[in-house]
Amino acid sequence: MTASGRGAATLLVRPDCIYISGAVRPDSGTACEGRVAMNIELTSADQAFRDEVRTFLATSLPPDIKRRVENGLELGREDYASWHRILHEKGWVAPGWPVDHGGTGWTHMQRYLYDEETAAASAPRIMPFGVNMVGPVIFTFGNRAQKARYLPRILSGEDWWCQGYSEPGAGSDLANLRTRAVRDGDVYVVNGQKTWTTSAHWADHIFCLVRTDPEAAKPQQGISFLLIDMRSPGIEVKPIITIDGGHEVNDVFFEDVRVPVENLVGEENHGWTYAKFLLSFERAGIADVGRSKKQLAGLKRIAAAELSNGRPLSEDDRFREKIASLEIDLLALEYTELRALSRQTSGEEPGTEANILKIRGTEIQQRITELALEAVGTYANPYVPEALKDGWNEEPIGPEYAAGVAPRYFNWRKASIYGGSNEIQKGIVAKLVLEL
Amino acid sequence: MDLSYSEDHTLLSESIARFIQNDYDFETRSRIAGSDLGFDPAVWQQFADLGWLAIPFSEDEGGLGADPVSVMILMEQFGRGLVLEPYVPSILLGGRLIAATGGAEQRSRYLGDLISGKIQLAFGHGEPGGRYALAHVATRAEGGAGGFTLSGQKAVVHNAEAADFIIVSARSSGEVRAQDGISLFVVSRETPGLTVRPYRTVDGLRAAELVLEGVQVGEDALLGEEGGAYPAIEAVTDRAVAAVCSEAVGAMDLLRETTLEYLKTRQQFGRTLGAFQVLQHRAVDMLIACEEARSLALMATLSLDRTAPERRRAVSAAKAHVGNAGRKVGQEAVQLHGGMGVTDELKVGHYFKRLTMIDTFFGDAAHHLDRFAGNA
C-alpha cells in the first residue's frame, strides 16, 4: 500500500516509521470495498432517502399544522395527535425501535436526515414520552402481556404517556425520590407527588419511579418502575404555569392510588436500571441541529426586517458578528454530531458524546432565542397570549413575528435544566470520560 | 458521508505519532529550538525520506497525490509534538504556490528539490500596516527589459532566513488593497537589494522582516499571469489555514491531556485537584472546546476542493473557532497548572504560546468571523 511505483517520490521506509500515503485512490478504491473514506457528500442512496422524506413531508404534513409550527403558535393535543397518526400510517413514527416492534430499520444516517428534514419542513415533534421513553423500556424489560397491551397503542397514538420522575425533593438528585408504593395483595398502593410532568394533563398513562423498599442500603436500590393509568382514582393533576405564561408542565399527586401488580416493569426494586436505560436510549437527535438551523434562519429573517439606524439590523456589524459566531458554533455542533454518527456507523458503541451534544445543543437553542429577543427590540414588550393561539384575527401589535419571541426566550430557559441539567451533564462527562 | 479514517489514514497517523514519540520528545524539541537555525536539517531530511514532504503534491507535481485529510493528519501530529520544522512556510505555502501558479519548467525546477529536502522556501506576503487583509500588497513590481524590479517591505516572513527562495507578492497595477494586479515572484534569498532581518518568534520559530530595494528578477521569476495571482494566493492560504487549524487541534489536545493528568495527580487540601467540582467543569469545557475545534478543522479540510465560497466559509468558520478555542484551552491549561503553568520549564507554556501565535496566522478569530459573515 505504499506509494512507490506510481511515479511518486521514492520512499525510504524506516521500519519503525512505515509511511503509508493516505491517498484516496480512485483506481484501486480504499480499504473498504466501495467506500470513499472521509467525505461529506451524501451517498446516492441517502440522497434518494432524503428526497423520499421531502416528498412525503410536502404531501402529508397538514398545512395548518405546518403554519402553526412555522409561526411559533401554540400546538394543541390534536395537532400532535393527528401528525402522530399520519406518521404511524406511513410506518415512520418510531425510527429507533427494532423492526419487529414497528421500527423502520433505518441507518444512523437516515435517522439523522429524517430529523433534519422534518425540522426543515416545520413538522411538529413527536411527543417523546411514549415512543422514545417508555416504549423502549417496555420492549426491552417488559413482559409479553405488557408488550402486547402497550406497544401497539403507543405506536398508533391511542395512548398518551407522561413521565413521573422528578419530585419536589428529587430533581438533579433523582434517586432521592420518595413517592411510595406499598404492596397490598394484587396491587401497589401509591402515595406521593411527581412534578415538572410535561403534558400530564393530556396523558392516558404515566410511567413512574416509585420507592418500594425504603430500607435499601443505597437510594438507587429499592426503586421500581410502575405503569399507572392516569384515570385511576386518587390521581390529581395541577397545572404549573411557567414564566412565559404557558402550561406545559404539572404537579401530579397520588393519594392511595391502587395500581395492579401486573403494571410493574421488570423486577421490583430494579427500577433504577430501567430508568438509566431510558435516559441513555434516545441519543439520536439530542443536539437538535435541524431545529436550530430552522430557528437560525428565522432569526436571520427577523434581523433582515428590523431596522437599526435606518438600515437592516442584519447589516449592523455588531449584530452580524453575533449571528456569525452563533452559526459557527452550530456548525461545530453539527460536525461533532456527524462525527459521532460516523463512529456509530462503523460499529463503535455510542460514548458520552450525547452529554456534550445536550450541553452545546441547548446553549445554542437558548442563544438563538436570546438574539431574536434582542432583534425585535421594544416589540418584545407586548404580552398578548391570544396572539399565539390559532384563529386570533386581530391586527398584530408590532411586527407579526415579534409576538412569540419573548415567550419563547423565557420558555426556552428550561432547555439547560431539563433532561439532567447542563451542570449534571458536565458532572457525568467529568466522571465517565475524564475519569475525575 | 463518512467521517472516519480509512486504513491508510490511520496508518499515516500512527506512523507520525511514533516519530514524535521516538524522535521528537520535548527535550529534543527544546534543543532544536535553541539551535542557530531553529530547526533540525536532519529531521527535515527524514521528513523528505519518509515522503511527508510529498504529501500535499499531486503525482504530476512529483508528489503522492494524497488527499487533504492526509495533510490534516500530519499537521495534527505536528501540533501534538510542537514540531518546529518549517512545513507550513516551505511546503504548504511556498511549495503549493509554485505548484498552483508555476509553469511546467518552474515546477520541475523547484518542486523536485523541495520534495527531496534539498531546498527551503518561504512566502513573503504580509506587509507592515496590512494587518490581515489578504489583498493588501503595497510592494511594487515594475516591468522592464528582461524582467522586473521589486521594491517594498514584507512583515513576519516565516522561514525567510533558511529559505533558498522566497515567493514574494508584488503589485504591478491597482490600488494597495485591490485583488487585481498582484503577481508572485520567485526570489533567491541571495539576490542583491533583498535585506533579510531575522529574529526568533515567541513560539520558538524563526521569521524575518524583508526589505526589497530595487531587487532585479528575470522574467522566469514570475509565477503565473502578471497581476492575476490573488485567487491562487487565497486558495493556497486557505489550505494552509485549514492545515494550521489541525495543528492547533493537536496542540490543544496535548495541552488538555497534560492538564487532565495534572488534575489527577496534584494534591491540595488533602485531595487531588480533580476532586473539586469547579475544576471538573472547567476540564469538561476544555474537552468541548477541543472536540468542536476538531469537528470544524475536519469540516474545513473536507471543503477545500468544493467551490470557492464554500471553501472560504468553512475555512473561516474553523479558523475563527480555533482562534477562540485555542486561547481558551491555552489559558485554562496555564491556570489549572497554577504557578507551574507560567514556568518556562513546563511544556504547557510552550504550547500556549504556539496556539496564541496560530491565531495570528493569516487572520485572527475576529478577521475570520467577519469573513465568514461576509460569505453567509
Contacts between the chains, C-beta under 8 A, distances in Angstrom:
chain1	res1	chain2	res2	distance
A	1	B	7	8.0
A	1	B	8	6.5
A	1	B	11	7.8
A	3	B	51	6.5
A	3	B	54	7.8
A	3	B	64	4.7
A	3	B	65	7.9
A	6	B	59	6.3
A	6	B	65	7.6
A	7	B	59	5.3
A	8	B	51	7.6
A	8	B	54	6.4
A	8	B	59	5.9
A	8	B	62	7.7
A	8	B	63	6.7
A	8	B	64	4.9
A	8	B	65	7.2
A	9	B	51	6.0
A	9	B	53	7.9
A	9	B	54	4.4
A	9	B	62	6.3
A	9	B	63	6.9
A	9	B	64	7.0
A	9	B	115	5.4
A	9	B	116	7.0
A	11	B	49	7.3
A	11	B	50	6.9
A	11	B	51	4.5
A	12	B	49	4.5
A	12	B	50	7.5
A	13	B	50	7.6
A	14	B	49	7.6
A	14	B	50	6.9
A	16	B	18	6.1
A	16	B	22	6.4
A	17	B	15	5.2
A	17	B	18	5.9
A	17	B	19	5.3
A	17	B	22	8.0
A	17	B	50	6.0
A	18	B	11	7.2
A	18	B	15	5.7
A	19	B	12	7.2
A	19	B	15	5.7
A	19	B	50	4.7
A	19	B	51	4.9
A	19	B	52	7.2
A	20	B	8	5.0
A	20	B	11	4.0
A	20	B	12	5.3
A	20	B	15	6.9
A	21	B	8	6.3
A	21	B	12	7.5
A	21	B	51	7.3
A	21	B	55	7.8
A	21	B	64	4.9
A	21	B	65	7.7
A	21	B	66	5.4
A	21	B	70	7.2
A	22	B	6	7.5
A	22	B	8	4.6
A	22	B	9	5.2
A	22	B	11	7.6
A	22	B	12	4.1
A	22	B	55	7.3
A	22	B	66	5.1
A	22	B	67	6.9
A	22	B	69	6.9
A	22	B	70	3.5
A	22	B	73	6.6
A	23	B	8	6.9
A	23	B	64	6.0
A	23	B	65	5.3
A	23	B	66	4.3
A	23	B	67	6.0
A	23	B	70	6.8
A	24	B	6	7.4
A	24	B	67	4.8
A	25	B	65	7.8
A	30	B	6	4.8
A	30	B	7	7.5
A	30	B	8	7.0
A	31	B	6	5.2
A	31	B	7	3.6
A	31	B	8	6.7
A	32	B	6	7.6
A	35	B	2	6.5
A	35	B	6	7.9
A	36	B	2	7.1
A	37	B	2	6.3
A	37	B	4	7.2
A	37	B	5	6.6
A	37	B	6	3.3
A	37	B	8	7.6
A	37	B	9	6.4
A	37	B	69	7.5
A	38	B	2	6.5
A	38	B	3	6.6
A	38	B	4	7.4
A	38	B	5	6.9
A	38	B	6	6.8
A	38	B	9	6.9
A	38	B	67	7.0
A	38	B	69	4.6
A	38	B	302	6.6
A	39	B	1	6.5
A	39	B	2	6.0
A	39	B	302	6.6
A	40	B	1	5.5
A	40	B	3	7.5
A	40	B	299	7.4
A	40	B	302	4.8
A	40	B	303	7.5
A	41	B	1	6.5
A	42	B	1	5.8
A	43	B	1	7.4
A	46	B	1	7.2
A	109	B	1	6.6
A	320	B	373	5.0
A	321	B	369	5.6
A	321	B	370	7.0
A	321	B	373	6.2
A	323	B	373	7.3
A	323	B	376	8.0
A	324	B	320	7.9
A	324	B	369	5.4
A	324	B	370	7.7
A	324	B	372	5.2
A	324	B	373	3.8
A	324	B	376	6.8
A	325	B	320	7.6
A	325	B	369	6.1
A	327	B	317	7.8
A	327	B	372	7.6
A	327	B	376	7.1
A	328	B	296	7.4
A	328	B	317	4.6
A	328	B	320	5.8
A	328	B	321	5.4
A	328	B	369	7.3
A	328	B	372	6.3
A	329	B	292	7.6
A	329	B	321	7.6
A	331	B	295	8.0
A	331	B	296	6.4
A	331	B	299	6.5
A	331	B	317	5.4
A	332	B	292	3.8
A	332	B	293	7.8
A	332	B	295	5.3
A	332	B	296	5.2
A	332	B	317	8.0
A	332	B	321	5.9
A	333	B	292	7.4
A	334	B	295	7.9
A	335	B	3	7.8
A	335	B	295	3.6
A	335	B	296	6.3
A	335	B	298	6.3
A	335	B	299	4.8
A	336	B	291	5.7
A	336	B	292	5.9
A	336	B	295	4.4
A	338	B	1	6.9
A	338	B	3	5.7
A	338	B	295	7.8
A	339	B	3	5.1
A	339	B	294	7.7
A	339	B	295	5.9
A	339	B	298	7.2
A	341	B	3	7.7
A	342	B	1	7.5
A	342	B	2	6.0
A	342	B	3	3.9
A	342	B	4	4.7
A	343	B	4	6.7
A	345	B	2	7.6
A	345	B	4	7.7
A	346	B	4	5.1
A	353	B	291	7.9
A	356	B	287	7.5
A	356	B	288	5.6
A	356	B	291	6.5
A	359	B	288	7.0
A	360	B	288	6.5
A	360	B	292	7.4
A	423	B	281	7.1
A	426	B	280	7.1
A	426	B	281	4.8
A	426	B	284	4.4
A	426	B	285	7.8
A	427	B	277	7.2
A	427	B	280	6.9
A	427	B	281	7.8
A	429	B	284	4.7
A	429	B	287	6.8
A	430	B	274	8.0
A	430	B	277	8.0
A	430	B	280	3.8
A	430	B	281	7.0
A	430	B	283	6.3
A	430	B	284	5.4
A	433	B	284	8.0
A	433	B	287	6.8
A	434	B	260	5.9
A	434	B	274	7.7
A	434	B	280	7.3
A	434	B	283	5.5
A	434	B	284	6.9
A	434	B	287	6.8
A	435	B	264	7.6
A	436	B	260	7.7
A	436	B	263	6.4
A	436	B	264	7.0
A	436	B	274	3.9
A	436	B	275	7.4
A	436	B	279	8.0
A	436	B	280	5.0
A	436	B	283	6.4
